[in-house]
Amino acid sequence: MGNTLTIRLPEQLRKELARMSREEGVPMGTLVRRSLNRYLALRSLDRARAEIMPYARAQGYFTDE
């Protein structure tokens, strides 16, 4: 098992998390881990895209259209 991290959530966010946990039949901790994993993966992709974008544009491989 991993390490424990304690966080404070606004009451409304905690209620929403608890509701989703009940609806999906998944522990709140699992939902938080999934969400954090997704966020970190998207941030990693955003960084890679920002790094590669100038090279792609210079080669004509990318347009905003």
Helices and strands as residue ranges (DSSP letters): H 11-24, H 28-58
